[in-house]
Amino acid sequence: MEERLQKIISRAGIASRRAAEKLILDGRVFVDGQVVRELGRKCDAARAVISVDGIPICRAERRVYFLLNKPKGFFSTARDERGRRTVLELLPEVKERVYPVGRLDANTEGLLLITNDGALMNGLLHPRYEVEKTYVAKVTGNLTEASLKLLGQGVLLEDGLTAPARVRLLEQGTEVSRVEITIHEGRNRQVRRMFSAVGCDVKALKRVAFAGLGLEGVKRGEYRELSREEVAMLYEIAGMD
């Protein structure tokens, strides 16, 4: 896939995007042995020989992007020292060295992105971009209008006040209620702790959306590759367009 040269240099860890542009303008970047001074130049990092100050950039492994519908019981890590099941076991056909974008705890199911694009991963997880995550929770306890309002305004946890969230009651039951909640922070077990703070216990939790993507057409335990349009959308959301 062809991309702007400064983006390729930045992703390779040589320099920031802005510094990479200066390297190009200063005539310090070569593609296939030819100096490049135009910022609009695009090339395929997997095929072209790109060098900065005479030092070649390693040819990039093909970048891949997958959306996984994670079941419960799998850990969101590439490897587990205790031998527990990881989400990568659900993608046995994928040969690239991939990693989950963020984490869902073992008892949480739903949407998890898997990729080997470290720059995109870092962008999507950076607090600056406030990437939205939507969950559906089945909770027990006294779920009142005041509780829902408090969740939306922000609740005080041991690691500080949570940012405002969007909260919608889907089903009010006598024993179990269903609530949709959208947050943009990424604290450990945040949604569970938020409900606990208002006197509710989460019995089941599922992430149904992340960064504008949903689970439509992907069954539990299955995955699909993202389209180029979806990847471009993620780049925009992560401030990398």
N, C-alpha and C positions, 0 to 999 in steps of 0.2 A: 504494500500500500504506500503510495507516494504521500509525503508530508513535507512541510516547509523545513528547510535545512536548519534553521535556528531551533526549531522544536526538537529535531533529532539530536542536535548537539546538547541541548539542555537535558533531554531525557537520559543521555549517556553519562550525565554527571560531570561534563567538562566545564560548564559554566551556566549561569542563569540565562533565561531567554534573552534578556536585554544585553547581557555581556556577550552572548553568542552572536547577536546582531552586529555588535562592534567588531568581533573577530572576523566576520564576513566582510564588513565594509573595509577593514584594514588589510584585506587580501591574505589572511592567514589560514583560510579554509580551502581545501582542494577536494574535488569530486572526480574520481577516475583520472587523477593526475592533472586536472585542469583547475586553475584558480577560479573561485566563484566570488563575485562581489555584489550580486543582486540578492536582496532580501527576499524576493518573491520566488526564488529558485526552489523547486520541489524535487525530491528523489525518493527512491525506495531504499531504506537503510539495510534491508536484507540482501540487496543485490549490488548496490553501488559501493565503491571503496572511498570512504570519507576520511580525511585526515585533517588534523589541526596542528599547525606548526611542525608538519612533517610526521606526526605521530598518528597512525591509523586508529580510528574508532573501531572497536570490535564489532563485527557484524552482529546485528541484533537477532535473537531468536524470534521466530514468528510470534507476534503478539496475539493472544487469544482471549476471548471474553465470553463467559458463560453465566447464565442465570439458573440457579439451582433452587428447587423447592425442598428445603432441608426437612427431613423427618426428625422427630425427637430421638434422643439416644446417641446422636453423633456430635462430636466435638468440632468446633470451628477452628481448626488448626491444621497445618500441613503434616504435623507429626506429633504423636503423643508418647512421652517417655514411659507411661504406664501401660501402653499397649491397648488403650481404648480406641474405639472406632472413630475415625475422623471423616470429615465431609469429602475428602479427596477419594475415599474408597467408593464413593458414589459416581465417580467419573473415571472408570477404569480405562476407557478408550483414549483419554487425553494423555498424550505423551510429553507435552511441554511441562516445565516445572512451574506449577501454578500455586496460587495462595488465595485464601478467602479474603474478601474486603471487609474488614471488621469482624465482629463475632456475634453469634447468637449462642446463648448458653445451651447446654445439652438438652434441657427440657423445653426449649423454645423451638418451634418449627417455622418454616416459611422461607421467604425470599433472601437469598444470599448470593452475592456476586463472587465469581471466581475468575482470576486473571493472572497473567504474568507481567502486566503493565504496572510497574511500581510507581511511576509518576502519577498515573491516573488514580491508583489506590490511595496514595498520599493526599491527593487533591480532594477526593470524595470524603476522606476522613478528617480533613482539616476543619477545625471549628469556624474558620473565617467564612466558609461558603454555606454554612447552615443547611446542609443537605437533609432533606426531610425523609423520615422513616415512619411508616404507618403500621400500627399493630391492632389486632383484634384480641381482646382479653376476655376470658370468662372468669368472673370474679364472684366471690361470696362475701357477705358482710353487709353493713348498712350503707348502701350506695344511695346517697341523697342528692338532691339538687345542689346543696351546699358543697358536697364532696366533689361533684362534677365541676362546679365553678372553681373550686380551689385547685383542682388538677389543671384546669385551663390557665389559671393565673400564675401557677408555680407553687410548689410545695417545698418546705425546708427539709432537706436530707442531711445526713451527717457530713457530707462533702459540699454542702452549700445549697442555696435556693435554685430550684430548677427554672429553666427559661419557660416562658408561656408556651402552652401546647394547645392544639385543637382537639376537643373532646366531643364525642357524639354517642349518646346512648342508643344502642341498636335494639336491645331487648331487656325489659325489666321483668325479672322473675322473682318468685317468692324465695327461692334458694340460690339461684345462679342468675347473674345478669351478664349481658354481652355489651362491651364498650369498645368503640374505636377511638384510638388516640394517636395523634401525629406529633412527633417531637423532632428536633434537629440536633440534639446533643447525643453524645455517645458514651455516657457513663456506664460503668459496670452494673448490669442487672437493673438499669434505671427504671423501666416501666414497672417491674415488680415492686421496687422500693417505693415508687410514687403511690401505687395503690395501697401498699402497706401503711404509708404515712397518713392515709385518710380512713384507715380502719378496715380495709378490704384485703382479701387473700386471693391471689391469682391462681386459679386452678388449671388454666390452659392459656397459652400465649402463642400467637402466630403473627409473624411479620408479613403483611400483605402487599406492601409497596415500599420501594426504596429508590430515591433519585428519579422519580417519574416513571419507573418501571413497575409492572404488576405481575401477578402469577397466572394470568389467563393462559389456558392451554398447557400448563405444566403441572402434571400430577405430582403428588407427594413422592419424593425419592427420585424424581426425574429432573433432567436439565435440558437446556437448549442453548445454542450459540446466539449471541446478540447480532443484530443486523448492523451494517455500517452506519445507518441512520441513528440507531440507538447508541452506538459508541460515540458518534459525533455529538449527540445530545449530552452524554455523560461528560465529554470533554468540556463542553460549554458550561455545564453546571459546576465543574471542578475548576473553572477559571483558566482553562487551557486552550480555549478556541483561538 
